[in-house]
Amino acid sequence: MSNTKPAVASSTITRDLRELDTQTENIYESIVIMAKRANQISNNIKEELHQKLSEFASSNDNLEEVFENREQIEISKHYERMPKATLVAVQEFLDNKVYYRNPAKEQ
């Protein structure tokens, strides 16, 4: 499961607020953009995880089968180790990799 995305901090770091509003000139607009992108990333990851784990679903799970499925456990651990969606969204925003538009500004 290789990940070709740019390096993202694995934990929260302190950010300079002046870096966050350089693209939009409004810190609140920047935060909304990053929040919406984080929701997109989170939904994509959740859907991907559910698809992978659905392969292991069976109609008659018993306790021994749940503990014996190492591949399912490894998939779950992989997703737990991934950087949080908010951290990825902030990094993408700072790297100018997020497309956004504000219809109110376009009028």
BADO-144882 format. One record per residue: residue in three letters; z, x, y of N, C-alpha, C in turn; chain. Coordinates in pm, whole numbers, plus 50000, padded with zeros to 5 digits. Atoms other than C-alpha are relative to their C-alpha. Layout:
N
<pt><rest>ALA</rest><n_w>Z</n_w><n_u>X</n_u><n_v>Y</n_v><ca_w>Z</ca_w><ca_u>X</ca_u><ca_v>Y</ca_v><c_w>Z</c_w><c_u>X</c_u><c_v>Y</c_v><kette>A</kette></pt>
...
END
This chain:
107
<pt><rest>MET</rest><n_w>50000</n_w><n_u>50083</n_u><n_v>49882</n_v><ca_w>50000</ca_w><ca_u>50000</ca_u><ca_v>50000</ca_v><c_w>50000</c_w><c_u>50088</c_u><c_v>50124</c_v><kette>A</kette></pt>
<pt><rest>SER</rest><n_w>50009</n_w><n_u>49910</n_u><n_v>49885</n_v><ca_w>49875</ca_w><ca_u>50232</ca_u><ca_v>50270</ca_v><c_w>49993</c_w><c_u>49919</c_u><c_v>50128</c_v><kette>A</kette></pt>
<pt><rest>ASN</rest><n_w>49994</n_w><n_u>50067</n_u><n_v>49872</n_v><ca_w>49930</ca_w><ca_u>50140</ca_u><ca_v>50629</ca_v><c_w>49932</c_w><c_u>50089</c_u><c_v>50102</c_v><kette>A</kette></pt>
<pt><rest>THR</rest><n_w>50076</n_w><n_u>49919</n_u><n_v>49908</n_v><ca_w>49673</ca_w><ca_u>50265</ca_u><ca_v>50881</ca_v><c_w>50033</c_w><c_u>49972</c_u><c_v>50145</c_v><kette>A</kette></pt>
<pt><rest>LYS</rest><n_w>49960</n_w><n_u>50034</n_u><n_v>49864</n_v><ca_w>49849</ca_w><ca_u>50126</ca_u><ca_v>51188</ca_v><c_w>50065</c_w><c_u>50121</c_u><c_v>50065</c_v><kette>A</kette></pt>
<pt><rest>PRO</rest><n_w>49936</n_w><n_u>49889</n_u><n_v>49931</n_v><ca_w>49979</ca_w><ca_u>50362</ca_u><ca_v>51457</ca_v><c_w>50149</c_w><c_u>50004</c_u><c_v>49971</c_v><kette>A</kette></pt>
<pt><rest>ALA</rest><n_w>49858</n_w><n_u>49983</n_u><n_v>50025</n_v><ca_w>50329</ca_w><ca_u>50500</ca_u><ca_v>51421</ca_v><c_w>50080</c_w><c_u>49911</c_u><c_v>50093</c_v><kette>A</kette></pt>
<pt><rest>VAL</rest><n_w>49914</n_w><n_u>50091</n_u><n_v>49924</n_v><ca_w>50582</ca_w><ca_u>50243</ca_u><ca_v>51532</ca_v><c_w>50143</c_w><c_u>50037</c_u><c_v>49967</c_v><kette>A</kette></pt>
<pt><rest>ALA</rest><n_w>49859</n_w><n_u>49968</n_u><n_v>50022</n_v><ca_w>50949</ca_w><ca_u>50313</ca_u><ca_v>51579</ca_v><c_w>50059</c_w><c_u>49903</c_u><c_v>49899</c_v><kette>A</kette></pt>
<pt><rest>SER</rest><n_w>49940</n_w><n_u>50085</n_u><n_v>50103</n_v><ca_w>51151</ca_w><ca_u>50182</ca_u><ca_v>51287</ca_v><c_w>50123</c_w><c_u>49926</c_u><c_v>50050</c_v><kette>A</kette></pt>
<pt><rest>SER</rest><n_w>49887</n_w><n_u>50072</n_u><n_v>49942</n_v><ca_w>51435</ca_w><ca_u>50072</ca_u><ca_v>51512</ca_v><c_w>49975</c_w><c_u>49982</c_u><c_v>50149</c_v><kette>A</kette></pt>
<pt><rest>THR</rest><n_w>50017</n_w><n_u>50030</n_u><n_v>49858</n_v><ca_w>51473</ca_w><ca_u>49942</ca_u><ca_v>51864</ca_v><c_w>50030</c_w><c_u>50122</c_u><c_v>50084</c_v><kette>A</kette></pt>
<pt><rest>ILE</rest><n_w>49976</n_w><n_u>49889</n_u><n_v>49907</n_v><ca_w>51444</ca_w><ca_u>50197</ca_u><ca_v>52141</ca_v><c_w>50005</c_w><c_u>49946</c_u><c_v>50142</c_v><kette>A</kette></pt>
<pt><rest>THR</rest><n_w>49990</n_w><n_u>50040</n_u><n_v>49860</n_v><ca_w>51519</ca_w><ca_u>50177</ca_u><ca_v>52511</ca_v><c_w>49864</c_w><c_u>50019</c_u><c_v>50066</c_v><kette>A</kette></pt>
<pt><rest>ARG</rest><n_w>50130</n_w><n_u>49997</n_u><n_v>49932</n_v><ca_w>51208</ca_w><ca_u>50099</ca_u><ca_v>52717</ca_v><c_w>50021</c_w><c_u>49998</c_u><c_v>50151</c_v><kette>A</kette></pt>
<pt><rest>ASP</rest><n_w>50002</n_w><n_u>50005</n_u><n_v>49855</n_v><ca_w>51138</ca_w><ca_u>50158</ca_u><ca_v>53084</ca_v><c_w>49923</c_w><c_u>49874</c_u><c_v>50041</c_v><kette>A</kette></pt>
<pt><rest>LEU</rest><n_w>50063</n_w><n_u>50126</n_u><n_v>49962</n_v><ca_w>51064</ca_w><ca_u>49814</ca_u><ca_v>53231</ca_v><c_w>49875</c_w><c_u>50021</c_u><c_v>50084</c_v><kette>A</kette></pt>
<pt><rest>ARG</rest><n_w>50117</n_w><n_u>49974</n_u><n_v>49916</n_v><ca_w>50815</ca_w><ca_u>49970</ca_u><ca_v>53473</ca_v><c_w>49876</c_w><c_u>50027</c_u><c_v>49916</c_v><kette>A</kette></pt>
<pt><rest>GLU</rest><n_w>50115</n_w><n_u>49979</n_u><n_v>50090</n_v><ca_w>50595</ca_w><ca_u>50062</ca_u><ca_v>53174</ca_v><c_w>49945</c_w><c_u>49867</c_u><c_v>49951</c_v><kette>A</kette></pt>
<pt><rest>LEU</rest><n_w>50040</n_w><n_u>50127</n_u><n_v>50059</n_v><ca_w>50585</ca_w><ca_u>49702</ca_u><ca_v>53055</ca_v><c_w>49921</c_w><c_u>49910</c_u><c_v>50093</c_v><kette>A</kette></pt>
<pt><rest>ASP</rest><n_w>50073</n_w><n_u>50089</n_u><n_v>49910</n_v><ca_w>50444</ca_w><ca_u>49543</ca_u><ca_v>53369</ca_v><c_w>49881</c_w><c_u>50067</c_u><c_v>50068</c_v><kette>A</kette></pt>
<pt><rest>THR</rest><n_w>50113</n_w><n_u>49933</n_u><n_v>49936</n_v><ca_w>50171</ca_w><ca_u>49793</ca_u><ca_v>53457</ca_v><c_w>49869</c_w><c_u>49927</c_u><c_v>49977</c_v><kette>A</kette></pt>
<pt><rest>GLN</rest><n_w>50125</n_w><n_u>50070</n_u><n_v>50029</n_v><ca_w>49898</ca_w><ca_u>49586</ca_u><ca_v>53290</ca_v><c_w>49993</c_w><c_u>49864</c_u><c_v>50070</c_v><kette>A</kette></pt>
<pt><rest>THR</rest><n_w>50000</n_w><n_u>50137</n_u><n_v>49947</n_v><ca_w>50001</ca_w><ca_u>49242</ca_u><ca_v>53419</ca_v><c_w>50057</c_w><c_u>49990</c_u><c_v>50141</c_v><kette>A</kette></pt>
<pt><rest>GLU</rest><n_w>49929</n_w><n_u>49999</n_u><n_v>49872</n_v><ca_w>50203</ca_w><ca_u>49332</ca_u><ca_v>53730</ca_v><c_w>50107</c_w><c_u>49892</c_u><c_v>50007</c_v><kette>A</kette></pt>
<pt><rest>ASN</rest><n_w>49896</n_w><n_u>50102</n_u><n_v>50007</n_v><ca_w>50457</ca_w><ca_u>49075</ca_u><ca_v>53610</ca_v><c_w>50074</c_w><c_u>50020</c_u><c_v>49867</c_v><kette>A</kette></pt>
<pt><rest>ILE</rest><n_w>49923</n_w><n_u>49970</n_u><n_v>50120</n_v><ca_w>50733</ca_w><ca_u>49164</ca_u><ca_v>53364</ca_v><c_w>50012</c_w><c_u>49878</c_u><c_v>49909</c_v><kette>A</kette></pt>
<pt><rest>TYR</rest><n_w>49983</n_w><n_u>50121</n_u><n_v>50080</n_v><ca_w>50776</ca_w><ca_u>48804</ca_u><ca_v>53251</ca_v><c_w>49871</c_w><c_u>49966</c_u><c_v>49924</c_v><kette>A</kette></pt>
<pt><rest>GLU</rest><n_w>50128</n_w><n_u>50024</n_u><n_v>50067</n_v><ca_w>50406</ca_w><ca_u>48764</ca_u><ca_v>53174</ca_v><c_w>49981</c_w><c_u>50099</c_u><c_v>49886</c_v><kette>A</kette></pt>
<pt><rest>SER</rest><n_w>50010</n_w><n_u>49899</n_u><n_v>50105</n_v><ca_w>50414</ca_w><ca_u>49089</ca_u><ca_v>52977</ca_v><c_w>50086</c_w><c_u>49964</c_u><c_v>49880</c_v><kette>A</kette></pt>
<pt><rest>ILE</rest><n_w>49909</n_w><n_u>50036</n_u><n_v>50108</n_v><ca_w>50712</ca_w><ca_u>48970</ca_u><ca_v>52776</ca_v><c_w>49945</c_w><c_u>49882</c_u><c_v>49920</c_v><kette>A</kette></pt>
<pt><rest>VAL</rest><n_w>50058</n_w><n_u>50115</n_u><n_v>50069</n_v><ca_w>50541</ca_w><ca_u>48639</ca_u><ca_v>52696</ca_v><c_w>49884</c_w><c_u>50045</c_u><c_v>49911</c_v><kette>A</kette></pt>
<pt><rest>ILE</rest><n_w>50113</n_w><n_u>49949</n_u><n_v>50078</n_v><ca_w>50229</ca_w><ca_u>48824</ca_u><ca_v>52580</ca_v><c_w>50050</c_w><c_u>50071</c_u><c_v>49875</c_v><kette>A</kette></pt>
<pt><rest>MET</rest><n_w>49946</n_w><n_u>49926</n_u><n_v>50115</n_v><ca_w>50433</ca_w><ca_u>49054</ca_u><ca_v>52356</ca_v><c_w>50066</c_w><c_u>49905</c_u><c_v>49900</c_v><kette>A</kette></pt>
<pt><rest>ALA</rest><n_w>49934</n_w><n_u>50097</n_u><n_v>50089</n_v><ca_w>50634</ca_w><ca_u>48760</ca_u><ca_v>52217</ca_v><c_w>49897</c_w><c_u>49922</c_u><c_v>49919</c_v><kette>A</kette></pt>
<pt><rest>LYS</rest><n_w>50105</n_w><n_u>50074</n_u><n_v>50072</n_v><ca_w>50319</ca_w><ca_u>48566</ca_u><ca_v>52129</ca_v><c_w>49933</c_w><c_u>50089</c_u><c_v>49898</c_v><kette>A</kette></pt>
<pt><rest>ARG</rest><n_w>50060</n_w><n_u>49907</n_u><n_v>50097</n_v><ca_w>50168</ca_w><ca_u>48874</ca_u><ca_v>51964</ca_v><c_w>50096</c_w><c_u>50025</c_u><c_v>49884</c_v><kette>A</kette></pt>
<pt><rest>ALA</rest><n_w>49901</n_w><n_u>49979</n_u><n_v>50106</n_v><ca_w>50491</ca_w><ca_u>48932</ca_u><ca_v>51769</ca_v><c_w>50001</c_w><c_u>49880</c_u><c_v>49904</c_v><kette>A</kette></pt>
<pt><rest>ASN</rest><n_w>50007</n_w><n_u>50118</n_u><n_v>50086</n_v><ca_w>50472</ca_w><ca_u>48573</ca_u><ca_v>51641</ca_v><c_w>49875</c_w><c_u>50002</c_u><c_v>49912</c_v><kette>A</kette></pt>
<pt><rest>GLN</rest><n_w>50123</n_w><n_u>49988</n_u><n_v>50079</n_v><ca_w>50111</ca_w><ca_u>48630</ca_u><ca_v>51529</ca_v><c_w>50019</c_w><c_u>50100</c_u><c_v>49886</c_v><kette>A</kette></pt>
<pt><rest>ILE</rest><n_w>49977</n_w><n_u>49896</n_u><n_v>50101</n_v><ca_w>50207</ca_w><ca_u>48950</ca_u><ca_v>51347</ca_v><c_w>50095</c_w><c_u>49950</c_u><c_v>49893</c_v><kette>A</kette></pt>
<pt><rest>SER</rest><n_w>49901</n_w><n_u>50051</n_u><n_v>50095</n_v><ca_w>50510</ca_w><ca_u>48787</ca_u><ca_v>51188</ca_v><c_w>49940</c_w><c_u>49896</c_u><c_v>49906</c_v><kette>A</kette></pt>
<pt><rest>ASN</rest><n_w>50064</n_w><n_u>50102</n_u><n_v>50083</n_v><ca_w>50307</ca_w><ca_u>48489</ca_u><ca_v>51066</ca_v><c_w>49902</c_w><c_u>50062</c_u><c_v>49901</c_v><kette>A</kette></pt>
<pt><rest>ASN</rest><n_w>50094</n_w><n_u>49932</n_u><n_v>50089</n_v><ca_w>50039</ca_w><ca_u>48720</ca_u><ca_v>50922</ca_v><c_w>50072</c_w><c_u>50071</c_u><c_v>49886</c_v><kette>A</kette></pt>
<pt><rest>ILE</rest><n_w>49923</n_w><n_u>49929</n_u><n_v>50102</n_v><ca_w>50296</ca_w><ca_u>48930</ca_u><ca_v>50738</ca_v><c_w>50062</c_w><c_u>49900</c_u><c_v>49902</c_v><kette>A</kette></pt>
<pt><rest>LYS</rest><n_w>49937</n_w><n_u>50101</n_u><n_v>50085</n_v><ca_w>50476</ca_w><ca_u>48621</ca_u><ca_v>50608</ca_v><c_w>49897</c_w><c_u>49939</c_u><c_v>49904</c_v><kette>A</kette></pt>
<pt><rest>GLU</rest><n_w>50105</n_w><n_u>50057</n_u><n_v>50084</n_v><ca_w>50150</ca_w><ca_u>48472</ca_u><ca_v>50479</ca_v><c_w>49955</c_w><c_u>50098</c_u><c_v>49892</c_v><kette>A</kette></pt>
<pt><rest>GLU</rest><n_w>50039</n_w><n_u>49896</n_u><n_v>50095</n_v><ca_w>50049</ca_w><ca_u>48800</ca_u><ca_v>50316</ca_v><c_w>50105</c_w><c_u>50018</c_u><c_v>49889</c_v><kette>A</kette></pt>
<pt><rest>LEU</rest><n_w>49891</n_w><n_u>49986</n_u><n_v>50097</n_v><ca_w>50390</ca_w><ca_u>48834</ca_u><ca_v>50147</ca_v><c_w>50003</c_w><c_u>49882</c_u><c_v>49904</c_v><kette>A</kette></pt>
<pt><rest>HIS</rest><n_w>49997</n_w><n_u>50119</n_u><n_v>50086</n_v><ca_w>50382</ca_w><ca_u>48476</ca_u><ca_v>50018</ca_v><c_w>49883</c_w><c_u>50001</c_u><c_v>49901</c_v><kette>A</kette></pt>
<pt><rest>GLN</rest><n_w>50115</n_w><n_u>49992</n_u><n_v>50091</n_v><ca_w>50034</ca_w><ca_u>48533</ca_u><ca_v>49873</ca_v><c_w>50029</c_w><c_u>50098</c_u><c_v>49887</c_v><kette>A</kette></pt>
<pt><rest>LYS</rest><n_w>49971</n_w><n_u>49900</n_u><n_v>50103</n_v><ca_w>50149</ca_w><ca_u>48846</ca_u><ca_v>49690</ca_v><c_w>50108</c_w><c_u>49952</c_u><c_v>49904</c_v><kette>A</kette></pt>
<pt><rest>LEU</rest><n_w>49890</n_w><n_u>50045</n_u><n_v>50085</n_v><ca_w>50469</ca_w><ca_u>48687</ca_u><ca_v>49562</ca_v><c_w>49963</c_w><c_u>49875</c_u><c_v>49920</c_v><kette>A</kette></pt>
<pt><rest>SER</rest><n_w>50041</n_w><n_u>50120</n_u><n_v>50075</n_v><ca_w>50292</ca_w><ca_u>48367</ca_u><ca_v>49454</ca_v><c_w>49939</c_w><c_u>50037</c_u><c_v>49865</c_v><kette>A</kette></pt>
<pt><rest>GLU</rest><n_w>50053</n_w><n_u>49955</n_u><n_v>50128</n_v><ca_w>50127</ca_w><ca_u>48571</ca_u><ca_v>49177</ca_v><c_w>50109</c_w><c_u>50005</c_u><c_v>49893</c_v><kette>A</kette></pt>
<pt><rest>PHE</rest><n_w>49888</n_w><n_u>49987</n_u><n_v>50093</n_v><ca_w>50472</ca_w><ca_u>48606</ca_u><ca_v>49020</ca_v><c_w>50069</c_w><c_u>49868</c_u><c_v>49972</c_v><kette>A</kette></pt>
<pt><rest>ALA</rest><n_w>49934</n_w><n_u>50130</n_u><n_v>50017</n_v><ca_w>50569</ca_w><ca_u>48240</ca_u><ca_v>49048</ca_v><c_w>49969</c_w><c_u>49941</c_u><c_v>49864</c_v><kette>A</kette></pt>
<pt><rest>SER</rest><n_w>50020</n_w><n_u>50069</n_u><n_v>50127</n_v><ca_w>50618</ca_w><ca_u>48058</ca_u><ca_v>48723</ca_v><c_w>50080</c_w><c_u>49871</c_u><c_v>50003</c_v><kette>A</kette></pt>
<pt><rest>SER</rest><n_w>49935</n_w><n_u>50130</n_u><n_v>49997</n_v><ca_w>50725</ca_w><ca_u>47707</ca_u><ca_v>48646</ca_v><c_w>50138</c_w><c_u>50001</c_u><c_v>49935</c_v><kette>A</kette></pt>
<pt><rest>ASN</rest><n_w>49871</n_w><n_u>49998</n_u><n_v>50069</n_v><ca_w>51018</ca_w><ca_u>47806</ca_u><ca_v>48425</ca_v><c_w>50067</c_w><c_u>50136</c_u><c_v>50015</c_v><kette>A</kette></pt>
<pt><rest>ASP</rest><n_w>49929</n_w><n_u>49875</n_u><n_v>49975</n_v><ca_w>51204</ca_w><ca_u>48096</ca_u><ca_v>48587</ca_v><c_w>50140</c_w><c_u>49993</c_u><c_v>49939</c_v><kette>A</kette></pt>
<pt><rest>ASN</rest><n_w>49861</n_w><n_u>49989</n_u><n_v>50041</n_v><ca_w>51517</ca_w><ca_u>48207</ca_u><ca_v>48417</ca_v><c_w>50056</c_w><c_u>50129</c_u><c_v>50057</c_v><kette>A</kette></pt>
<pt><rest>LEU</rest><n_w>49934</n_w><n_u>49889</n_u><n_v>49933</n_v><ca_w>51766</ca_w><ca_u>48468</ca_u><ca_v>48533</ca_v><c_w>49949</c_w><c_u>50135</c_u><c_v>49952</c_v><kette>A</kette></pt>
<pt><rest>GLU</rest><n_w>50045</n_w><n_u>49871</n_u><n_v>50051</n_v><ca_w>51642</ca_w><ca_u>48749</ca_u><ca_v>48305</ca_v><c_w>49862</c_w><c_u>50036</c_u><c_v>50055</c_v><kette>A</kette></pt>
<pt><rest>GLU</rest><n_w>50134</n_w><n_u>49972</n_u><n_v>49950</n_v><ca_w>51280</ca_w><ca_u>48715</ca_u><ca_v>48420</ca_v><c_w>50003</c_w><c_u>50044</c_u><c_v>50146</c_v><kette>A</kette></pt>
<pt><rest>VAL</rest><n_w>49991</n_w><n_u>49965</n_u><n_v>49859</n_v><ca_w>51381</ca_w><ca_u>48738</ca_u><ca_v>48784</ca_v><c_w>50043</c_w><c_u>50146</c_u><c_v>50015</c_v><kette>A</kette></pt>
<pt><rest>PHE</rest><n_w>49951</n_w><n_u>49864</n_u><n_v>49987</n_v><ca_w>51569</ca_w><ca_u>49065</ca_u><ca_v>48735</ca_v><c_w>49908</c_w><c_u>50102</c_u><c_v>49936</c_v><kette>A</kette></pt>
<pt><rest>GLU</rest><n_w>50087</n_w><n_u>49905</n_u><n_v>50069</n_v><ca_w>51304</ca_w><ca_u>49222</ca_u><ca_v>48511</ca_v><c_w>49871</c_w><c_u>50029</c_u><c_v>50074</c_v><kette>A</kette></pt>
<pt><rest>ASN</rest><n_w>50128</n_w><n_u>49983</n_u><n_v>49933</n_v><ca_w>51014</ca_w><ca_u>49191</ca_u><ca_v>48753</ca_v><c_w>50009</c_w><c_u>50108</c_u><c_v>50107</c_v><kette>A</kette></pt>
<pt><rest>ARG</rest><n_w>49989</n_w><n_u>49885</n_u><n_v>49909</n_v><ca_w>51016</ca_w><ca_u>49538</ca_u><ca_v>48912</ca_v><c_w>49891</c_w><c_u>50001</c_u><c_v>50106</c_v><kette>A</kette></pt>
<pt><rest>GLU</rest><n_w>50110</n_w><n_u>49999</n_u><n_v>49904</n_v><ca_w>50676</ca_w><ca_u>49499</ca_u><ca_v>49078</ca_v><c_w>50029</c_w><c_u>49906</c_u><c_v>50116</c_v><kette>A</kette></pt>
<pt><rest>GLN</rest><n_w>49964</n_w><n_u>50096</n_u><n_v>49896</n_v><ca_w>50795</ca_w><ca_u>49194</ca_u><ca_v>49268</ca_v><c_w>50108</c_w><c_u>50057</c_u><c_v>50091</c_v><kette>A</kette></pt>
<pt><rest>ILE</rest><n_w>49893</n_w><n_u>49938</n_u><n_v>49922</n_v><ca_w>51105</ca_w><ca_u>49382</ca_u><ca_v>49378</ca_v><c_w>49944</c_w><c_u>50108</c_u><c_v>50091</c_v><kette>A</kette></pt>
<pt><rest>GLU</rest><n_w>50061</n_w><n_u>49894</n_u><n_v>49919</n_v><ca_w>50894</ca_w><ca_u>49676</ca_u><ca_v>49499</ca_v><c_w>49921</c_w><c_u>49943</c_u><c_v>50116</c_v><kette>A</kette></pt>
<pt><rest>ILE</rest><n_w>50074</n_w><n_u>50065</n_u><n_v>49892</n_v><ca_w>50669</ca_w><ca_u>49445</ca_u><ca_v>49700</ca_v><c_w>50097</c_w><c_u>49953</c_u><c_v>50107</c_v><kette>A</kette></pt>
<pt><rest>SER</rest><n_w>49901</n_w><n_u>50049</n_u><n_v>49905</n_v><ca_w>50973</ca_w><ca_u>49286</ca_u><ca_v>49862</ca_v><c_w>50063</c_w><c_u>50115</c_u><c_v>50079</c_v><kette>A</kette></pt>
<pt><rest>LYS</rest><n_w>49942</n_w><n_u>49884</n_u><n_v>49932</n_v><ca_w>51126</ca_w><ca_u>49625</ca_u><ca_v>49942</ca_v><c_w>49903</c_w><c_u>50060</c_u><c_v>50100</c_v><kette>A</kette></pt>
<pt><rest>HIS</rest><n_w>50101</n_w><n_u>49947</n_u><n_v>49908</n_v><ca_w>50799</ca_w><ca_u>49741</ca_u><ca_v>50097</ca_v><c_w>49999</c_w><c_u>49920</c_u><c_v>50130</c_v><kette>A</kette></pt>
<pt><rest>TYR</rest><n_w>50003</n_w><n_u>50084</n_u><n_v>49881</n_v><ca_w>50796</ca_w><ca_u>49445</ca_u><ca_v>50335</ca_v><c_w>50130</c_w><c_u>50011</c_u><c_v>50079</c_v><kette>A</kette></pt>
<pt><rest>GLU</rest><n_w>49874</n_w><n_u>49983</n_u><n_v>49929</n_v><ca_w>51163</ca_w><ca_u>49497</ca_u><ca_v>50420</ca_v><c_w>50002</c_w><c_u>50130</c_u><c_v>50080</c_v><kette>A</kette></pt>
<pt><rest>ARG</rest><n_w>50003</n_w><n_u>49872</n_u><n_v>49931</n_v><ca_w>51091</ca_w><ca_u>49858</ca_u><ca_v>50521</ca_v><c_w>49899</c_w><c_u>50004</c_u><c_v>50115</c_v><kette>A</kette></pt>
<pt><rest>MET</rest><n_w>50101</n_w><n_u>50002</n_u><n_v>49893</n_v><ca_w>50802</ca_w><ca_u>49764</ca_u><ca_v>50748</ca_v><c_w>50067</c_w><c_u>49982</c_u><c_v>50135</c_v><kette>A</kette></pt>
<pt><rest>PRO</rest><n_w>49942</n_w><n_u>50021</n_u><n_v>49867</n_v><ca_w>50866</ca_w><ca_u>49779</ca_u><ca_v>51123</ca_v><c_w>49997</c_w><c_u>49852</c_u><c_v>50037</c_v><kette>A</kette></pt>
<pt><rest>LYS</rest><n_w>49992</n_w><n_u>50139</n_u><n_v>49958</n_v><ca_w>50966</ca_w><ca_u>49451</ca_u><ca_v>51279</ca_v><c_w>49880</c_w><c_u>49964</c_u><c_v>50087</c_v><kette>A</kette></pt>
<pt><rest>ALA</rest><n_w>50118</n_w><n_u>50046</n_u><n_v>49927</n_v><ca_w>50690</ca_w><ca_u>49242</ca_u><ca_v>51434</ca_v><c_w>50012</c_w><c_u>50023</c_u><c_v>50151</c_v><kette>A</kette></pt>
<pt><rest>THR</rest><n_w>49982</n_w><n_u>49978</n_u><n_v>49856</n_v><ca_w>50840</ca_w><ca_u>49273</ca_u><ca_v>51782</ca_v><c_w>49973</c_w><c_u>50145</c_u><c_v>50038</c_v><kette>A</kette></pt>
<pt><rest>LEU</rest><n_w>50023</n_w><n_u>49859</n_u><n_v>49971</n_v><ca_w>50832</ca_w><ca_u>49652</ca_u><ca_v>51764</ca_v><c_w>49851</c_w><c_u>50033</c_u><c_v>49996</c_v><kette>A</kette></pt>
<pt><rest>VAL</rest><n_w>50144</n_w><n_u>49978</n_u><n_v>50011</n_v><ca_w>50468</ca_w><ca_u>49648</ca_u><ca_v>51653</ca_v><c_w>49930</c_w><c_u>49940</c_u><c_v>50123</c_v><kette>A</kette></pt>
<pt><rest>ALA</rest><n_w>50061</n_w><n_u>50067</n_u><n_v>49886</n_v><ca_w>50377</ca_w><ca_u>49401</ca_u><ca_v>51930</ca_v><c_w>50019</c_w><c_u>50079</c_u><c_v>50129</c_v><kette>A</kette></pt>
<pt><rest>VAL</rest><n_w>49974</n_w><n_u>49921</n_u><n_v>49880</n_v><ca_w>50541</ca_w><ca_u>49612</ca_u><ca_v>52201</ca_v><c_w>49912</c_w><c_u>50125</c_u><c_v>50000</c_v><kette>A</kette></pt>
<pt><rest>GLN</rest><n_w>50081</n_w><n_u>49878</n_u><n_v>50008</n_v><ca_w>50363</ca_w><ca_u>49926</ca_u><ca_v>52080</ca_v><c_w>49852</c_w><c_u>49969</c_u><c_v>50024</c_v><kette>A</kette></pt>
<pt><rest>GLU</rest><n_w>50140</n_w><n_u>50040</n_u><n_v>49979</n_v><ca_w>50027</ca_w><ca_u>49747</ca_u><ca_v>52064</ca_v><c_w>49975</c_w><c_u>49968</c_u><c_v>50148</c_v><kette>A</kette></pt>
<pt><rest>PHE</rest><n_w>50015</n_w><n_u>50034</n_u><n_v>49858</n_v><ca_w>50080</ca_w><ca_u>49612</ca_u><ca_v>52418</ca_v><c_w>49995</c_w><c_u>50127</c_u><c_v>50085</c_v><kette>A</kette></pt>
<pt><rest>LEU</rest><n_w>49998</n_w><n_u>49876</n_u><n_v>49922</n_v><ca_w>50168</ca_w><ca_u>49956</ca_u><ca_v>52553</ca_v><c_w>49875</c_w><c_u>50085</c_u><c_v>49975</c_v><kette>A</kette></pt>
<pt><rest>ASP</rest><n_w>50123</n_w><n_u>49926</n_u><n_v>50032</n_v><ca_w>49861</ca_w><ca_u>50103</ca_u><ca_v>52378</ca_v><c_w>49874</c_w><c_u>49925</c_u><c_v>50040</c_v><kette>A</kette></pt>
<pt><rest>ASN</rest><n_w>50112</n_w><n_u>50083</n_u><n_v>49955</n_v><ca_w>49637</ca_w><ca_u>49837</ca_u><ca_v>52539</ca_v><c_w>49915</c_w><c_u>49948</c_u><c_v>49885</c_v><kette>A</kette></pt>
<pt><rest>LYS</rest><n_w>50071</n_w><n_u>50050</n_u><n_v>50117</n_v><ca_w>49544</ca_w><ca_u>49695</ca_u><ca_v>52198</ca_v><c_w>50016</c_w><c_u>49849</c_u><c_v>49983</c_v><kette>A</kette></pt>
<pt><rest>VAL</rest><n_w>49978</n_w><n_u>50144</n_u><n_v>50007</n_v><ca_w>49636</ca_w><ca_u>49333</ca_u><ca_v>52274</ca_v><c_w>49906</c_w><c_u>49934</c_u><c_v>50101</c_v><kette>A</kette></pt>
<pt><rest>TYR</rest><n_w>50085</n_w><n_u>50077</n_u><n_v>49911</n_v><ca_w>49374</ca_w><ca_u>49098</ca_u><ca_v>52415</ca_v><c_w>50078</c_w><c_u>49879</c_u><c_v>50048</c_v><kette>A</kette></pt>
<pt><rest>TYR</rest><n_w>49933</n_w><n_u>50117</n_u><n_v>49943</n_v><ca_w>49518</ca_w><ca_u>48838</ca_u><ca_v>52649</ca_v><c_w>49925</c_w><c_u>49958</c_u><c_v>50125</c_v><kette>A</kette></pt>
<pt><rest>ARG</rest><n_w>50055</n_w><n_u>50049</n_u><n_v>49875</n_v><ca_w>49408</ca_w><ca_u>48622</ca_u><ca_v>52935</ca_v><c_w>50095</c_w><c_u>49894</c_u><c_v>50055</c_v><kette>A</kette></pt>
<pt><rest>ASN</rest><n_w>49915</n_w><n_u>50098</n_u><n_v>49932</n_v><ca_w>49584</ca_w><ca_u>48404</ca_u><ca_v>53188</ca_v><c_w>49908</c_w><c_u>49905</c_u><c_v>50075</c_v><kette>A</kette></pt>
<pt><rest>PRO</rest><n_w>50090</n_w><n_u>50095</n_u><n_v>49933</n_v><ca_w>49379</ca_w><ca_u>48093</ca_u><ca_v>53276</ca_v><c_w>50042</c_w><c_u>49967</c_u><c_v>50143</c_v><kette>A</kette></pt>
<pt><rest>ALA</rest><n_w>49953</n_w><n_u>50030</n_u><n_v>49865</n_v><ca_w>49595</ca_w><ca_u>48032</ca_u><ca_v>53584</ca_v><c_w>49950</c_w><c_u>50106</c_u><c_v>50099</c_v><kette>A</kette></pt>
<pt><rest>LYS</rest><n_w>50047</n_w><n_u>49893</n_u><n_v>49913</n_v><ca_w>49487</ca_w><ca_u>48369</ca_u><ca_v>53728</ca_v><c_w>49847</c_w><c_u>49999</c_u><c_v>50014</c_v><kette>A</kette></pt>
<pt><rest>GLU</rest><n_w>50146</n_w><n_u>50000</n_u><n_v>50000</n_v><ca_w>49121</ca_w><ca_u>48305</ca_u><ca_v>53647</ca_v><c_w>49942</c_w><c_u>49898</c_u><c_v>50097</c_v><kette>A</kette></pt>
<pt><rest>GLN</rest><n_w>50051</n_w><n_u>50106</n_u><n_v>49911</n_v><ca_w>49092</ca_w><ca_u>48005</ca_u><ca_v>53882</ca_v><c_w>49979</c_w><c_u>50050</c_u><c_v>50141</c_v><kette>A</kette></pt>
END
